[in-house]
Amino acid sequence: MRCFYAKAWIAASARRGAALALATGAARPWRGLRGVAKLLTLARTRTVTGCAQSGAAGEGQLSDRGGIFAGADPMAIVQRWLDEAELTEPNDPNAIALATVDAAGMPNVRMVLLKEIRPEGFVFYTNYESAKAGEIEGAGRAAFVLHWKSLRRQVRVRGAMRRVEGAEADAYFASRSLKSRLGAWASRQSQPLGARAELIAEVARQTARHGTNPPRPPFWGGYCLEPVEIEFWADGAFRLHDRFRWRRSGPGAAWEICRLSP
Ligand SMILES: Cc1cc2nc3c(=O)[nH]c(=O)nc-3n(C[C@H](O)[C@H](O)[C@H](O)COP(=O)(O)O)c2cc1C
C-alpha cells in the first residue's frame, strides 16, 4: 500500500509547481514544467520505496528496515526497546510524557509510568478526576513519547483512549504498596491543596478508614492508549537519524510503514 500522506504532500508540491510554471510561463515556461515533471517522478518513486504495508508482500520495499527496527509487530518492537532500556537507564525506563489537549485546544503534557504493553495498547494508571483524565475523556485521544537517553532512541505513539477498570484495575491496585494505595485515596489529584500537612492528615484519615487492605478507589484506574500511529526513532551520526512510522486507520487494521526523513 502506498504512503498516502507522502503522496499527498508531493502532489500538493507538484500543484504548486504547476501554478508557478503558469505564473512564470511568459518567460521560460518549460523550466517550470520540467520542475513539475521532476516532482511527479519523485512522487512515483517515493511512494513505492518510502512506505509499505506491514507483512510479507509489500515489506520487501523497505529492505533497509532491519536491526533494532526489525519485526512484524510494532508493539513487540516497543517491548523489545523497553527491555533494553531497563538494562541501561538509571531510573524509570517506562516513564512516558503523556500529551493531552483540553476543551479549548490547549495542549498539556506530564510524565506517567507505562505499566503494561498489551496487544491492543499501552496501559497506565491515574486518578479519574485529575486534569489529565478530564482531557482524555473530553478528546478521547492522547499521545505519548518515550525517550531513552542511554539508548539515544525515541518512540512516539498516538491513539484512542479507553478506560481499564474492574478486575484488571483492582489487580494492579492491589499490587501497589500499602502507602501508595492509601496515598491514592488521600490525594485529590490536580486540585488545589492548602498545605502539605492537609495531605498528611488525609492519609492518616484514610489509614484509619481502610486499615491495611484498602480497595481500589472508584475514582482511580487505568487507561489504555490504542495506537493508530507509532514512530520509532534512533540517533544516527551527523543527525542522519533513522525514523520508521507505523500507521493504521484503527485497531485491527493493517499497518503501513514509512521510513521518514530525519
Ligand atoms: C517519572 C514520573 C512518573 C509519574 N507517574 C505517574 C503515574 O503513573 N500516574 C499519575 O497519575 N501521575 C504520575 N506522575 C505525576 C504526573 O506527572 C502528574 O503530576 C499528575 O498525574 C497530575 O497530572 P495532571 O494534573 O495533568 O492530571 C508521574 C510523575 C513523574 C515525574
PDBQT file of the ligand as one rigid body, heavy atoms in Angstrom, charges set to zero:
ROOT
HETATM    1  C1  LIG A 301       8.530   9.883  36.481  1.00  0.00    +0.000 C 
HETATM    2  C2  LIG A 301       7.122  10.239  36.838  1.00  0.00    +0.000 A 
HETATM    3  C3  LIG A 301       6.147   9.260  36.830  1.00  0.00    +0.000 A 
HETATM    4  C4  LIG A 301       4.824   9.569  37.142  1.00  0.00    +0.000 A 
HETATM    5  N1  LIG A 301       3.884   8.584  37.057  1.00  0.00    +0.000 NA
HETATM    6  C5  LIG A 301       2.571   8.901  37.251  1.00  0.00    +0.000 A 
HETATM    7  C6  LIG A 301       1.559   7.917  37.020  1.00  0.00    +0.000 A 
HETATM    8  O1  LIG A 301       1.823   6.764  36.651  1.00  0.00    +0.000 OA
HETATM    9  N2  LIG A 301       0.272   8.288  37.227  1.00  0.00    +0.000 N 
HETATM   10  C7  LIG A 301      -0.079   9.557  37.606  1.00  0.00    +0.000 A 
HETATM   11  O2  LIG A 301      -1.274   9.815  37.775  1.00  0.00    +0.000 OA
HETATM   12  N3  LIG A 301       0.859  10.509  37.799  1.00  0.00    +0.000 NA
HETATM   13  C8  LIG A 301       2.168  10.220  37.629  1.00  0.00    +0.000 A 
HETATM   14  N4  LIG A 301       3.135  11.184  37.780  1.00  0.00    +0.000 N 
HETATM   15  C9  LIG A 301       2.705  12.545  38.172  1.00  0.00    +0.000 C 
HETATM   16  C10 LIG A 301       2.228  13.285  36.908  1.00  0.00    +0.000 C 
HETATM   17  O3  LIG A 301       3.327  13.704  36.141  1.00  0.00    +0.000 OA
HETATM   18  C11 LIG A 301       1.331  14.483  37.228  1.00  0.00    +0.000 C 
HETATM   19  O4  LIG A 301       1.978  15.356  38.119  1.00  0.00    +0.000 OA
HETATM   20  C12 LIG A 301      -0.002  14.082  37.846  1.00  0.00    +0.000 C 
HETATM   21  O5  LIG A 301      -0.502  12.906  37.258  1.00  0.00    +0.000 OA
HETATM   22  C13 LIG A 301      -1.038  15.186  37.669  1.00  0.00    +0.000 C 
HETATM   23  O6  LIG A 301      -1.170  15.492  36.325  1.00  0.00    +0.000 OA
HETATM   24  P1  LIG A 301      -2.481  16.242  35.749  1.00  0.00    +0.000 P 
HETATM   25  O7  LIG A 301      -2.762  17.363  36.700  1.00  0.00    +0.000 OA
HETATM   26  O8  LIG A 301      -2.112  16.697  34.392  1.00  0.00    +0.000 OA
HETATM   27  O9  LIG A 301      -3.599  15.239  35.729  1.00  0.00    +0.000 OA
HETATM   28  C14 LIG A 301       4.459  10.890  37.498  1.00  0.00    +0.000 A 
HETATM   29  C15 LIG A 301       5.456  11.880  37.517  1.00  0.00    +0.000 A 
HETATM   30  C16 LIG A 301       6.752  11.560  37.190  1.00  0.00    +0.000 A 
HETATM   31  C17 LIG A 301       7.784  12.651  37.163  1.00  0.00    +0.000 C 
ENDROOT
TORSDOF 0
